[in-house]
Amino acid sequence: MRPDHAQHGTTAWWIPESVVAALLGLSLALYLVGVHRHRTRGPWPLHRTAMWIGGLVCLTVSLIGPLAAAARHDFTAHMAGHLLLGMLGPLLLVLAAPVTLTLRTLRPAHARLVSTALRSTVARVLTHPVVAGVLNAGGLWLLYTTELYEIMHHSLPVHVAVHMHVFLAGVVFTVAIVGPDPNPHRAGFRTRAAVLVLFIAAHSVLGRWLYGHPPAGVDAAAARAGAQLMFYGGEVLDLALLVLLFSGWYPTPDRRSRLLPRNPSRARSSAPTHVRKPREEKTS
């Protein structure tokens, strides 16, 4: 353990964890209030609520408690927290469709404000798969291939900023690739698939890189254990993103039936024909 890690148990590090706990509790309360208000329109899907709770649990475990404390001096624990904070947690929160719930339960005037924000230039840029992928993968490469990883353990502001970036980049990337909420700037399937494949490659290469090139301040054995967790754990979550992406694109039998004309006889009658109808004979 580094000498600077001893101060992590002081009030300076306890205050951010208290703030995080309050924010997570508020997020849970707001979502449950939205679910309650949605009852006037019908039941909100139970699995969406379960995903929101599961996502908040992932954030809680990664930021507060034994794992978060161990992550300050154990690289394997740090990597476990990274997977929860930057990949699994954002995935569950995004699949909970919080924006859809918000739009359905807010007053019309407030819902229009949310819709305006979704159509803004900032939202269009951030939710583009290329931008989101660069922010996500680029941030990880910057963290583990420079001295930033060591600096974050000496500076509380840098520590907070890094964790915020990991979480927000994971959310934005998940929204850009498989988000179920309304997205007026959603990119095409080919763009999203190409970016996801490149992200998976960048994530895998980084895991292999860490196996032989430990971050500053991390010994080789700890780096190998953390790199293996990042590689195999990341592969599982990346595979989940691929499955969600392709399951949302591939036309199911119900979707294929919608592409067919509802009235085949009507479709045939509307087809062009070169056969002239016989003239009706005049009757005297």
C-alpha positions as CSV (number, residue, x, y, z in Angstrom):
1,M,0.0,0.0,0.0
2,R,1.3,3.4,-0.9
3,P,1.7,6.0,2.0
4,D,-0.9,8.2,0.3
5,H,-3.5,5.5,0.6
6,A,-3.6,5.9,4.3
7,Q,-5.5,9.2,3.9
8,H,-8.3,7.5,2.0
9,G,-9.9,6.6,5.3
10,T,-10.1,10.2,6.4
11,T,-13.0,12.6,6.2
12,A,-11.7,13.9,2.8
13,W,-12.5,10.5,1.2
14,W,-15.6,9.8,3.3
15,I,-17.3,13.0,2.1
16,P,-17.4,12.0,-1.6
17,E,-18.7,8.5,-0.7
18,S,-21.5,10.2,1.3
19,V,-22.4,12.4,-1.7
20,V,-22.4,9.3,-3.9
21,A,-24.7,7.4,-1.6
22,A,-27.1,10.4,-1.5
23,L,-27.1,10.7,-5.3
24,L,-27.7,7.0,-5.7
25,G,-30.5,7.0,-3.2
26,L,-32.1,10.0,-4.9
27,S,-31.8,8.3,-8.3
28,L,-33.6,5.2,-7.0
29,A,-36.4,7.4,-5.4
30,L,-37.0,9.4,-8.5
31,Y,-37.2,6.3,-10.7
32,L,-39.7,4.6,-8.3
33,V,-41.8,7.8,-8.2
34,G,-41.9,7.7,-12.0
35,V,-43.0,4.1,-11.9
36,H,-45.8,5.0,-9.5
37,R,-47.0,7.9,-11.7
38,H,-46.9,5.7,-14.8
39,R,-49.7,3.5,-13.3
40,T,-52.2,6.0,-14.6
41,R,-51.1,4.9,-18.1
42,G,-50.6,1.3,-17.3
43,P,-48.0,-0.9,-15.5
44,W,-44.4,-0.1,-16.2
45,P,-42.4,-3.2,-17.2
46,L,-41.0,-4.9,-14.1
47,H,-37.8,-5.9,-15.8
48,R,-37.0,-2.2,-16.4
49,T,-37.3,-1.4,-12.7
50,A,-35.2,-4.5,-11.9
51,M,-32.5,-3.3,-14.3
52,W,-32.5,0.2,-12.8
53,I,-32.0,-1.2,-9.3
54,G,-29.3,-3.6,-10.6
55,G,-27.5,-0.8,-12.2
56,L,-27.5,1.3,-9.0
57,V,-26.3,-1.7,-7.1
58,C,-23.3,-2.0,-9.5
59,L,-22.5,1.7,-9.0
60,T,-22.8,1.3,-5.2
61,V,-20.5,-1.7,-5.0
62,S,-17.9,0.0,-7.2
63,L,-17.9,3.3,-5.4
64,I,-18.7,2.5,-1.8
65,G,-17.7,-0.3,0.5
66,P,-15.0,-3.0,0.6
67,L,-14.4,-3.2,-3.1
68,A,-14.0,0.5,-3.5
69,A,-11.6,0.6,-0.6
70,A,-9.6,-2.4,-1.9
71,A,-9.5,-0.8,-5.4
72,R,-7.3,2.0,-4.0
73,H,-4.4,-0.4,-3.5
74,D,-5.3,-3.6,-5.4
75,F,-5.3,-3.4,-9.2
76,T,-7.6,-6.5,-9.6
77,A,-10.2,-4.9,-7.3
78,H,-9.8,-1.7,-9.3
79,M,-10.5,-3.5,-12.5
80,A,-13.6,-5.2,-11.0
81,G,-14.8,-1.8,-10.1
82,H,-14.1,-0.6,-13.6
83,L,-16.2,-3.3,-15.1
84,L,-19.1,-2.5,-12.7
85,L,-18.9,1.3,-13.0
86,G,-18.0,1.6,-16.7
87,M,-19.7,-1.4,-18.4
88,L,-22.3,-3.4,-16.5
89,G,-23.8,-0.6,-14.5
90,P,-24.3,1.7,-17.5
91,L,-25.7,-1.2,-19.5
92,L,-28.4,-2.0,-16.9
93,L,-29.3,1.7,-16.3
94,V,-29.7,2.4,-20.0
95,L,-31.8,-0.7,-20.6
96,A,-34.1,0.5,-17.8
97,A,-35.3,3.2,-20.3
98,P,-35.2,6.2,-17.8
99,V,-35.8,8.8,-20.5
100,T,-38.9,7.0,-21.8
101,L,-40.3,6.8,-18.2
102,T,-39.5,10.5,-17.7
103,L,-41.2,11.6,-20.9
104,R,-44.3,9.6,-20.0
105,T,-44.6,10.9,-16.4
106,L,-43.6,14.6,-16.7
107,R,-46.0,17.4,-17.4
108,P,-46.2,18.3,-21.1
109,A,-44.3,21.5,-20.7
110,H,-41.5,19.8,-18.8
111,A,-41.5,16.9,-21.3
112,R,-41.0,19.3,-24.1
113,L,-37.9,20.6,-22.4
114,V,-36.5,17.1,-22.2
115,S,-37.3,16.6,-25.9
116,T,-35.6,19.8,-26.8
117,A,-32.5,18.7,-24.9
118,L,-32.5,15.4,-26.8
119,R,-32.6,17.2,-30.1
120,S,-29.8,19.6,-29.2
121,T,-26.4,19.7,-30.9
122,V,-24.6,18.6,-27.8
123,A,-26.8,15.4,-27.6
124,R,-26.3,14.8,-31.3
125,V,-22.5,14.9,-31.0
126,L,-22.2,13.0,-27.8
127,T,-24.5,10.2,-28.8
128,H,-22.8,9.6,-32.2
129,P,-21.2,6.2,-32.0
130,V,-17.8,7.4,-33.2
131,V,-17.6,10.2,-30.6
132,A,-19.0,7.9,-27.8
133,G,-16.5,5.1,-28.8
134,V,-13.5,7.5,-28.7
135,L,-14.5,8.9,-25.3
136,N,-14.9,5.4,-23.9
137,A,-12.0,3.5,-25.3
138,G,-9.7,6.6,-25.5
139,G,-10.3,7.4,-21.9
140,L,-9.3,3.9,-20.9
141,W,-6.1,4.0,-22.9
142,L,-5.2,7.3,-21.5
143,L,-5.8,6.1,-17.9
144,Y,-3.7,2.9,-18.1
145,T,-0.9,3.9,-20.6
146,T,0.0,7.2,-18.9
147,E,0.8,8.3,-15.3
148,L,-2.9,9.2,-14.8
149,Y,-3.6,6.0,-13.0
150,E,-1.0,6.8,-10.4
151,I,-2.0,10.5,-10.2
152,M,-5.6,9.6,-9.4
153,H,-4.4,7.9,-6.2
154,H,-2.7,11.0,-5.0
155,S,-5.4,13.6,-5.9
156,L,-9.0,13.5,-4.8
157,P,-10.3,15.8,-7.6
158,V,-8.5,13.6,-10.2
159,H,-9.9,10.5,-8.6
160,V,-13.4,11.8,-8.7
161,A,-13.0,13.1,-12.3
162,V,-11.7,9.8,-13.6
163,H,-14.6,7.8,-12.0
164,M,-17.1,10.3,-13.4
165,H,-15.6,10.0,-16.9
166,V,-15.6,6.2,-16.8
167,F,-19.3,6.1,-15.8
168,L,-20.5,8.8,-18.1
169,A,-18.5,7.5,-21.1
170,G,-20.0,4.1,-20.5
171,V,-23.5,5.5,-20.4
172,V,-23.1,7.6,-23.5
173,F,-21.5,4.6,-25.4
174,T,-24.3,2.3,-24.4
175,V,-27.0,4.8,-25.4
176,A,-25.3,5.3,-28.8
177,I,-25.1,1.6,-29.5
178,V,-28.2,-0.1,-28.0
179,G,-30.2,2.5,-26.0
180,P,-33.9,1.8,-26.1
181,D,-34.9,5.4,-25.2
182,P,-36.0,7.9,-27.9
183,N,-32.9,9.1,-29.8
184,P,-33.6,11.6,-32.7
185,H,-30.0,11.3,-33.8
186,R,-29.6,7.5,-33.7
187,A,-27.0,6.3,-36.2
188,G,-27.6,3.5,-38.7
189,F,-27.1,-0.1,-37.8
190,R,-23.9,-0.4,-39.9
191,T,-22.3,2.5,-38.2
192,R,-23.2,1.3,-34.7
193,A,-22.0,-2.3,-35.6
194,A,-18.7,-1.1,-37.0
195,V,-18.0,1.2,-34.0
196,L,-18.9,-1.6,-31.6
197,V,-16.5,-4.1,-33.3
198,L,-13.7,-1.5,-33.2
199,F,-14.4,-0.8,-29.5
200,I,-14.2,-4.5,-28.7
201,A,-10.9,-4.7,-30.5
202,A,-9.5,-1.7,-28.7
203,H,-10.7,-3.1,-25.3
204,S,-9.2,-6.5,-26.0
205,V,-5.8,-5.0,-27.2
206,L,-5.7,-2.9,-24.0
207,G,-6.2,-5.9,-21.9
208,R,-3.4,-7.7,-23.6
209,W,-1.2,-4.6,-23.4
210,L,-1.7,-4.4,-19.6
211,Y,-0.7,-8.0,-19.2
212,G,2.8,-7.1,-20.2
213,H,3.0,-3.4,-19.5
214,P,1.7,-2.6,-15.9
215,P,0.5,0.9,-15.2
216,A,2.7,3.2,-13.1
217,G,2.9,2.0,-9.5
218,V,1.4,-1.5,-10.2
219,D,3.6,-4.6,-9.9
220,A,3.7,-7.2,-12.7
221,A,1.7,-9.9,-10.9
222,A,-1.1,-7.6,-10.0
223,A,-1.2,-6.2,-13.5
224,R,-1.5,-9.7,-15.0
225,A,-4.4,-10.6,-12.7
226,G,-6.2,-7.3,-13.4
227,A,-5.6,-7.5,-17.2
228,Q,-7.1,-11.0,-17.3
229,L,-10.2,-9.8,-15.4
230,M,-10.5,-6.9,-17.8
231,F,-10.0,-9.1,-20.9
232,Y,-12.4,-11.9,-20.0
233,G,-15.0,-9.8,-18.1
234,G,-15.0,-7.2,-20.9
235,E,-15.4,-9.9,-23.5
236,V,-18.6,-11.1,-21.7
237,L,-20.1,-7.6,-21.5
238,D,-19.0,-6.8,-25.1
239,L,-20.8,-10.0,-26.3
240,A,-23.9,-8.8,-24.5
241,L,-23.8,-5.6,-26.4
242,L,-23.4,-7.4,-29.7
243,V,-26.4,-9.7,-28.9
244,L,-28.5,-6.7,-28.0
245,L,-27.5,-4.8,-31.1
246,F,-28.2,-7.6,-33.5
247,S,-31.4,-8.8,-31.7
248,G,-32.7,-5.2,-32.1
249,W,-31.8,-5.2,-35.8
250,Y,-32.7,-8.7,-37.1
251,P,-36.4,-8.8,-38.2
252,T,-38.4,-11.1,-36.1
253,P,-41.4,-13.0,-37.6
254,D,-43.7,-10.2,-36.3
255,R,-41.6,-7.5,-37.8
256,R,-41.4,-9.3,-41.1
257,S,-45.1,-9.7,-41.2
258,R,-45.5,-5.9,-40.9
259,L,-43.4,-5.5,-44.0
260,L,-45.8,-7.5,-46.0
261,P,-49.0,-6.0,-47.4
262,R,-51.9,-6.5,-45.1
263,N,-54.3,-7.2,-48.0
264,P,-52.7,-9.4,-50.7
265,S,-55.6,-9.1,-53.1
266,R,-55.5,-5.3,-52.8
267,A,-51.7,-5.4,-53.5
268,R,-52.3,-7.5,-56.6
269,S,-55.0,-5.2,-57.8
270,S,-52.8,-2.2,-57.5
271,A,-50.1,-3.8,-59.7
272,P,-49.8,-2.4,-63.2
273,T,-51.5,-4.4,-65.9
274,H,-51.5,-4.2,-69.6
275,V,-54.7,-6.1,-70.1
276,R,-57.6,-3.9,-71.2
277,K,-61.0,-4.5,-69.8
278,P,-63.6,-5.3,-72.5
279,R,-66.0,-2.6,-73.4
280,E,-69.5,-2.9,-72.1
281,E,-72.0,-3.3,-75.0
282,K,-74.7,-0.6,-75.2
283,T,-78.2,-1.8,-74.7
284,S,-81.0,-0.2,-76.6
